[in-house]
Structures are given as structure tokens and as C-alpha cells.
Amino acid sequence: MLSHPLTFLVGYIAVSVLLSCGVIGPLVALGVQALPRRRFDRRHQTGLWVGASVTSFGFMVLHYLLYLRGHGVTDWSALWGDIFYPPQVF
């Protein structure tokens, strides 16, 4: 079953945000707290969490762009038209 490309893109972005902010960011912050002989204040831990989340989300977006490149998408300016309009052939 083929769906609208925007459906996949929105789902991919939603899952990427959940993974980066809900899993990877907190895991990095907890991992840094486990370092011996280091104490971090609350602001530093929040910065680690946000930084890890933004970095992992950036890598997930890069993964999606490389996925599209692997499927032969080379005209990046036409990508917006392909995302927001349904495919012509089902």
C-alpha cells in the first residue's frame, strides 16, 4: 500500500523527536552523571540533555537525506514538490 509521502515524513520526524528527546538525550545525561569524581549542576545536565537530543535529531535527519539519496533523489529543489503533493502513479 502506497501512502502520501508527507505521512511517512511526519511519522519519521515524530519518531526521531521522540527517540532523540525521550531516549538518547536522557541516556547521555545519565551516563555523564555516572562519571566518577564529577559533579554537575542542574543547568549543565540540562545542557547535556538538549545538546545530545539536538545532535541525535540532526543525525536522524541526515540519515533520512542519505536514504533519499540512495534511492536516486538528486534534485533537492524538487523534493518539496514531491513531499507535499501525492504521487501521480499508484
N, C-alpha and C positions, 0 to 999 in steps of 0.2 A: 504494500500500500504506500503510495506516494503522498506526502503531505506538503503543505506550504513550507517553503524554505525558512520563512520567518519563525514558524513554530519550532523547528529544530534549533535555530539560533537563539531564541528566547529561552528555550529549555537548557541549552548548553551554557548560556550566561548565568541563568539562575543556579544551576548545579555548581558552576565554577565559583560563584559568590558564596554559596553555602559551604563548599569544601574549603575555600581559602579563609573565610572568616570564622567558620564554625569548627574546623578540624585542624588545619595546618597552622594558623596563627596561634591558637591556644597551645598546641603541642610544642611549638618553638618557645613560647613564653615559659611553659612548664619545664622544658629542657634546660633553658638558661637558668631558671631558679635552682635547678639541681646541681649546678656547678659548685664545687666546694670553695669555701672561703670567699664567697662573693655575696654581697648584699645589694639588692636593687630596690630602689624606691618604687612606689606605685606608678609614677609618671614614666619612669624608664621601662617598666614592664608593659605599660600601655603602648609605648612607642615601639617596643619589640613586636607586640601583637599586631599592630597596624602595619608596620613595615613588612613583616612576614606575610601578612594577608595580601597586601598590595603586590608584593613581589610574586607570590604564587599565582594570583589572578592574572598578572601580566604574562607569566609563563603559560598559563592555560589559554589565553588569547593568542599568544604566539603559536601554540600547538594547533589551534583551530586554523590559523592562517597557513601554517605549513601543511595541514591536512588538505585545505583547498588547493594549495599549490601542487600537491601530489596528485590531485585529480584533474590537473590541467588548467586550472584557473590562473591565467596570466594577465588578463586585462582587469586590473583592480578598480578602474573607474566604472566599469560596467557591473561590478559586484553589487552596488547599491540597488541598481535596477533589478537584478536577479533576486535579491533578498526581499524586496518589498512588493514584488509582483509575482503571481503564481506562475509556475512553469506552463509553457504552451502545450506541451505534449505529455499526456499521462499514459 
